[in-house]
């Protein structure tokens, strides 16, 4: 009989105990003082570590998610941003590498970045954020990623759809409805990308939302580039918009006011905001479904195991199809 509890896909961090974390830190010269706090994270396991007078963050990477080359490319990009004096958590070199291993796990150590939750409705906040993203993209456009993924219709759309259709979470009676509405949505997303024309992709943060930002007296602090990718610039901008059409247009003007001080912006990319939102919606459901065997996910997203969630989700997908047809930022 196979012991499924030992399956790394089901319990990828089963062997990652507090003792192992402290031993890993000691083995690589970090001199932990015994203070260790688990921080909120789903894909990886992240800890705040006391090391004498300094505080560090240790990130243990989910086995099998990224290759060494992909993680090291993330680290190199982060180091470029830090070298340009951007506020970003860049990994420390431990024994000549930013990706040491211990006890079968790969990990990285970062300085603890201080800050508070962003308040983008504060005066000038979006313009300040726009300037920071403009600088990030100015650096991101200097060279390509060789190993990191692309923000693509195939990866975030069709592959995500296939994962949901294969999932046991999607109620059987809703399978055909999901298949139909997701296909219609992806066809429309493909049309929108074609209509936008040739967009020059660059290196991006890739998952730039408020949960991955802190704010201090100098402005935004980027704390996690785990999903950095190649894609259109607008991918790092659209998640900072919310509210009514008028509100989004006002927020967009503020964001672009700061952004264009450091980077050019192709306005054809505005047409990609709602298609990109659609891809994120499809990918999120697929991500949770794919990770459902990891005990952390049913605890964090219990509603996804309920049929009423999928009923509401299908309604959201149909409404998003209408949003692509009539995007808020293009309304008069």
C-alpha positions as CSV (number, residue, x, y, z in Angstrom):
1,X,0.0,0.0,0.0
2,X,1.2,3.5,-0.9
3,X,1.5,5.9,2.0
4,X,-0.2,9.0,0.5
5,X,0.8,11.1,3.5
6,X,4.4,10.9,2.3
7,X,3.5,12.2,-1.2
8,X,5.4,15.5,-1.7
9,X,2.6,16.9,-3.9
10,X,0.1,16.4,-1.1
11,X,2.3,17.5,1.8
12,X,5.3,19.3,0.3
13,X,6.4,20.8,3.6
14,X,5.7,17.8,5.8
15,X,9.4,17.6,6.9
16,X,9.9,21.4,7.4
17,X,9.8,21.7,11.2
18,X,10.9,24.7,13.2
19,X,14.0,22.8,14.3
20,X,14.9,22.3,10.6
21,X,14.4,26.0,9.9
22,X,16.7,27.0,12.7
23,X,19.3,24.3,11.8
24,X,19.3,25.6,8.2
25,X,19.9,29.1,9.4
26,X,22.7,28.0,11.7
27,X,24.3,25.9,9.0
28,X,24.6,28.9,6.7
29,X,26.0,31.3,9.3
30,X,22.9,33.3,10.2
31,X,23.3,32.8,13.9
32,X,19.6,32.5,14.9
33,X,18.7,33.5,18.4
34,X,15.7,31.2,18.7
35,X,13.0,33.7,17.7
36,X,11.0,32.2,14.8
37,X,7.6,33.3,13.6
38,X,5.7,31.8,10.7
39,X,4.4,34.4,8.2
40,X,1.4,34.1,5.9
41,X,2.2,32.4,2.6
42,X,0.5,29.7,0.5
43,X,2.9,28.6,-2.2
44,X,6.0,28.7,0.0
45,X,6.7,28.6,3.7
46,X,8.0,31.9,5.1
47,X,9.5,32.7,8.5
48,X,10.6,35.8,10.4
49,X,13.9,34.9,12.1
50,X,15.7,36.7,14.9
51,X,19.4,36.8,14.4
52,X,20.8,39.0,17.2
53,X,20.1,42.7,16.5
54,X,18.7,42.0,13.0
55,X,15.5,40.5,11.7
56,X,15.6,38.3,8.6
57,X,12.9,36.6,6.5
58,X,13.6,33.0,5.4
59,X,11.6,31.7,2.4
60,X,11.5,27.9,1.8
61,X,10.5,27.2,-1.8
62,X,7.7,24.8,-2.7
63,X,9.4,21.7,-4.1
64,X,8.9,21.3,-7.9
65,X,7.3,24.7,-8.5
66,X,10.2,26.6,-9.9
67,X,13.6,25.3,-11.2
68,X,16.8,26.6,-9.7
69,X,17.4,28.6,-12.8
70,X,14.0,30.3,-12.5
71,X,14.5,31.2,-8.8
72,X,18.0,32.5,-9.4
73,X,16.8,34.6,-12.2
74,X,14.2,36.1,-9.8
75,X,17.0,36.8,-7.3
76,X,19.1,38.4,-10.0
77,X,16.3,40.7,-11.1
78,X,15.6,41.7,-7.5
79,X,19.3,42.5,-7.0
80,X,19.2,44.7,-10.1
81,X,16.4,46.7,-8.6
82,X,18.1,47.0,-5.2
83,X,21.3,48.1,-6.9
84,X,19.3,50.9,-8.5
85,X,18.3,52.0,-5.0
86,X,14.7,50.8,-5.3
87,X,13.0,49.6,-2.1
88,X,12.9,45.9,-2.6
89,X,13.7,42.8,-0.5
90,X,16.8,41.4,-2.2
91,X,18.1,37.9,-1.1
92,X,21.4,37.6,0.8
93,X,24.3,35.6,-0.5
94,X,25.0,32.7,1.8
95,X,28.2,30.7,1.1
96,X,28.4,32.2,-2.5
97,X,24.7,31.5,-3.4
98,X,21.3,33.2,-2.8
99,X,19.7,29.7,-3.0
100,X,21.2,27.4,-0.5
101,X,19.7,24.0,0.4
102,X,19.3,22.2,3.7
103,X,17.4,19.0,4.6
104,X,16.0,18.6,1.1
105,X,14.6,22.2,0.9
106,X,15.8,25.2,-1.1
107,X,15.6,28.5,0.7
108,X,16.6,32.1,0.6
109,X,17.2,34.7,3.3
110,X,16.0,38.3,2.9
111,X,16.4,41.4,5.1
112,X,13.3,42.3,7.0
113,X,11.6,45.2,5.2
114,X,9.6,47.6,7.4
115,X,6.5,49.4,6.4
116,X,2.7,49.7,6.7
117,X,-0.2,48.7,4.5
118,X,-0.5,51.0,1.4
119,X,-3.2,53.7,1.4
120,X,-3.5,54.5,-2.2
121,X,-6.3,57.0,-1.7
122,X,-3.9,59.3,0.2
123,X,-2.8,62.4,-1.7
124,X,-0.2,61.7,-4.4
125,X,0.1,58.0,-3.4
126,X,-0.8,56.6,-6.8
127,X,1.6,59.0,-8.5
128,X,4.4,57.9,-6.2
129,X,3.5,54.2,-6.9
130,X,3.4,55.0,-10.6
131,X,7.0,56.5,-10.4
132,X,8.2,53.3,-8.6
133,X,6.6,51.0,-11.2
134,X,8.0,53.2,-14.0
135,X,11.5,52.7,-12.5
136,X,11.0,49.0,-12.1
137,X,9.9,48.7,-15.7
138,X,12.7,50.9,-16.9
139,X,15.1,48.4,-15.4
140,X,13.0,45.4,-16.5
141,X,13.2,46.5,-20.1
142,X,17.0,46.5,-20.3
143,X,17.3,42.7,-20.8
144,X,15.0,39.7,-21.1
145,X,14.3,36.8,-18.8
146,X,15.6,33.5,-20.1
147,X,13.9,31.1,-17.7
148,X,11.0,32.9,-16.0
149,X,7.4,32.2,-17.3
150,X,5.4,34.4,-19.6
151,X,2.0,36.1,-18.9
152,X,0.3,34.1,-21.6
153,X,-3.1,33.0,-22.7
154,X,-1.9,29.4,-22.8
155,X,-0.5,29.2,-19.3
156,X,-3.0,31.4,-17.4
157,X,-6.0,30.6,-19.6
158,X,-6.2,27.3,-21.4
159,X,-4.0,25.3,-19.0
160,X,-5.9,26.8,-16.0
161,X,-9.2,25.8,-17.6
162,X,-7.9,22.2,-18.1
163,X,-6.9,22.0,-14.5
164,X,-10.3,23.1,-13.3
165,X,-12.1,20.6,-15.6
166,X,-9.9,17.8,-14.2
167,X,-10.5,18.9,-10.6
168,X,-12.9,17.1,-8.3
169,X,-13.8,20.4,-6.8
170,X,-15.9,21.5,-9.8
171,X,-19.4,20.1,-9.2
172,X,-20.3,17.6,-12.0
173,X,-23.6,19.3,-12.8
174,X,-21.7,22.6,-13.5
175,X,-19.0,21.1,-15.7
176,X,-20.6,21.8,-19.0
177,X,-21.5,25.4,-18.0
178,X,-17.9,26.0,-16.8
179,X,-16.5,24.5,-20.1
180,X,-18.8,26.7,-22.2
181,X,-18.4,30.1,-20.4
182,X,-14.6,29.6,-19.9
183,X,-14.1,28.8,-23.6
184,X,-16.1,31.8,-24.6
185,X,-14.1,34.0,-22.3
186,X,-10.8,32.7,-23.6
187,X,-11.8,33.2,-27.2
188,X,-12.7,36.8,-26.4
189,X,-9.4,37.3,-24.5
190,X,-7.5,36.0,-27.5
191,X,-9.4,38.4,-29.8
192,X,-8.5,41.3,-27.4
193,X,-4.8,40.4,-27.5
194,X,-4.9,40.2,-31.3
195,X,-6.6,43.6,-31.5
196,X,-4.0,45.2,-29.2
197,X,-1.4,44.4,-31.8
198,X,2.3,43.9,-31.2
199,X,3.1,44.6,-27.5
200,X,6.7,44.6,-26.4
201,X,7.0,42.3,-23.4
202,X,9.4,43.1,-20.6
203,X,10.5,41.8,-17.2
204,X,7.7,42.4,-14.7
205,X,6.9,42.1,-11.0
206,X,4.1,39.9,-12.3
207,X,1.9,39.8,-9.2
208,X,1.7,43.4,-8.2
209,X,-1.2,43.8,-5.8
210,X,-1.6,45.4,-2.4
211,X,-0.7,42.3,-0.5
212,X,2.8,42.4,-2.1
213,X,3.5,46.0,-1.2
214,X,4.4,47.8,2.0
215,X,4.7,51.6,2.4
216,X,7.1,53.7,4.4
217,X,8.3,57.4,4.4
218,X,10.1,56.9,1.0
219,X,7.1,55.3,-0.7
220,X,6.3,51.7,-1.9
221,X,8.4,48.7,-0.8
222,X,8.2,45.6,-3.1
223,X,8.5,42.6,-0.8
224,X,7.9,39.5,-3.0
225,X,8.9,38.9,-6.7
226,X,8.1,35.2,-6.5
227,X,5.9,35.4,-9.6
228,X,8.0,37.7,-11.7
229,X,7.5,37.1,-15.3
230,X,7.7,38.4,-18.9
231,X,4.6,40.3,-20.1
232,X,3.0,43.6,-20.9
233,X,3.6,46.6,-18.7
234,X,0.0,47.0,-17.8
235,X,0.1,43.7,-15.9
236,X,1.8,45.5,-13.0
237,X,-0.6,48.5,-13.1
238,X,-4.2,47.2,-13.4
239,X,-4.5,45.6,-10.0
240,X,-4.1,49.1,-8.5
241,X,-7.5,50.1,-9.9
242,X,-10.9,49.6,-8.2
243,X,-14.3,51.1,-8.0
244,X,-16.6,52.6,-10.6
245,X,-15.6,53.5,-14.1
246,X,-15.1,57.2,-13.1
247,X,-13.0,56.2,-10.1
248,X,-10.8,53.9,-12.2
249,X,-10.3,56.6,-14.8
250,X,-9.2,59.0,-12.1
251,X,-6.9,56.5,-10.4
252,X,-5.4,55.6,-13.8
253,X,-4.6,59.2,-14.6
254,X,-2.8,59.5,-11.2
255,X,-0.8,56.3,-11.7
256,X,0.2,57.2,-15.3
257,X,1.2,60.7,-14.2
258,X,4.0,59.2,-12.1
259,X,4.8,56.2,-14.3
260,X,5.5,58.3,-17.4
261,X,8.2,60.2,-15.6
262,X,10.4,57.1,-15.9
263,X,8.9,54.8,-18.6
264,X,7.0,55.0,-21.8
265,X,3.6,53.4,-22.0
266,X,1.9,52.1,-25.1
267,X,-1.8,53.0,-24.7
268,X,-2.8,50.0,-26.7
269,X,-2.1,48.0,-23.5
270,X,-5.1,49.6,-21.8
271,X,-7.3,47.2,-23.9
272,X,-5.6,44.3,-22.1
273,X,-6.7,45.2,-18.6
274,X,-10.0,43.3,-18.6
275,X,-8.5,40.4,-20.6
276,X,-5.7,40.2,-18.0
277,X,-8.3,40.3,-15.2
278,X,-10.1,37.4,-16.9
279,X,-6.9,35.4,-17.0
280,X,-6.3,36.0,-13.3
281,X,-9.8,34.9,-12.4
282,X,-9.4,31.7,-14.4
283,X,-5.9,31.0,-13.0
284,X,-6.8,31.6,-9.4
285,X,-9.5,29.0,-9.4
286,X,-7.2,26.6,-11.1
287,X,-4.4,27.4,-8.7
288,X,-6.5,26.6,-5.6
289,X,-7.9,23.5,-7.3
290,X,-4.5,22.2,-8.2
291,X,-3.1,22.8,-4.7
292,X,-6.2,21.4,-2.8
293,X,-4.3,18.3,-1.6
294,X,-2.0,20.6,0.4
295,X,-3.7,20.9,3.8
296,X,-3.0,24.7,3.9
297,X,-5.4,25.3,1.0
298,X,-8.7,23.9,2.3
299,X,-8.0,25.8,5.5
300,X,-7.4,29.1,3.6
301,X,-10.1,28.7,1.0
302,X,-12.9,26.5,2.5
303,X,-15.6,28.1,0.4
304,X,-14.1,26.7,-2.9
305,X,-15.2,23.2,-1.8
306,X,-18.8,24.5,-1.8
307,X,-21.2,24.4,-4.8
308,X,-22.4,27.9,-4.2
309,X,-18.9,29.2,-4.7
310,X,-18.9,27.7,-8.2
311,X,-22.3,29.1,-9.0
312,X,-21.1,32.6,-8.1
313,X,-17.9,32.1,-9.9
314,X,-19.6,31.2,-13.2
315,X,-21.7,34.4,-12.8
316,X,-18.5,36.4,-12.3
317,X,-17.0,34.8,-15.5
318,X,-20.0,35.7,-17.5
319,X,-19.9,39.3,-16.2
320,X,-16.2,39.5,-17.0
321,X,-17.0,38.6,-20.6
322,X,-19.2,41.7,-20.7
323,X,-16.4,43.8,-19.1
324,X,-14.0,42.9,-21.9
325,X,-16.6,44.1,-24.4
326,X,-17.0,47.4,-22.5
327,X,-13.8,48.1,-20.5
328,X,-14.2,50.9,-17.8
329,X,-11.1,52.8,-18.9
330,X,-12.3,53.1,-22.5
331,X,-15.8,54.5,-21.6
332,X,-16.7,58.1,-22.2
